[in-house]
Amino acid sequence: MEKSFEINKRKKSGLSKFTFVVFLPHIVIMVIMLIVTTILDINIFDQAKHMTTKIPFLSSENDQLTEEYGDQIISLQAEIQDRTIEVKQLEQTIEKKEEEIDQQAVKIKQLEDTIGELEQIQEDNKRAFKEIVTTFESMAPKKAAPIIIEMQENEAIELLSAMYVEILAKILEQMPAKDAAGYMEKITVTKKGVGNES
């Protein structure tokens, strides 16, 4: 126990000697130098930088590094400018494409509206045609036949083709034979054409 206490005492005394003999005087000298340089208005960091430029192997190395980094910085700045220009061009291209897409969307909407209107007109025409057919079918064949003869031929054939066979036969009976035969021939051709299409 006494030996370990003695060893610890020696270690502490060695450390304290080092602190009082070497470390503390250096600290005191540094503090005094800082006070003196501050009073004399000398910036020791600037002086140290200035001294390193006077040392040959340090100054040339610094200049070389500065030159290398300067070249790299210029190269990178040029690359950044190129990339910035490319980005602006791409943004302009994207804006133009978006405008074109918007214009196409407007055209598509207009075409869809037109198609909707045409489909509505077509539906209205089909409904109106069915009403005309129904009207002629409900008329007495003796009254319907002279009206149909006075109609344009293609309209008359379309009307007669849409009628029930029994009613058609009664209307054709009321027409002169020549007219009835002509209509019958054209109705047959029309119905064959419709059958072939489907």
Protein Blocks (a to p, Z undefined) as FASTA:
>chain_A
ZZmmmmmmmmmmmmmmmmmmmmmmmmmmmmmmmmmmmmnopafklmmmmmmmmpmklmmm
mmmmmmmmmmmmmmmmmmmmmmmmmmmmmmmmmmmmmmmmmmmmmmmmmmmmmmmmmmmm
mmmmmmmmmmmmmmmmmpcfklmmmmmmmpcfklmmmmmmmpcfklmmmmmmmpcfklmm
mmmmmmmmmmmmmmmmZZ
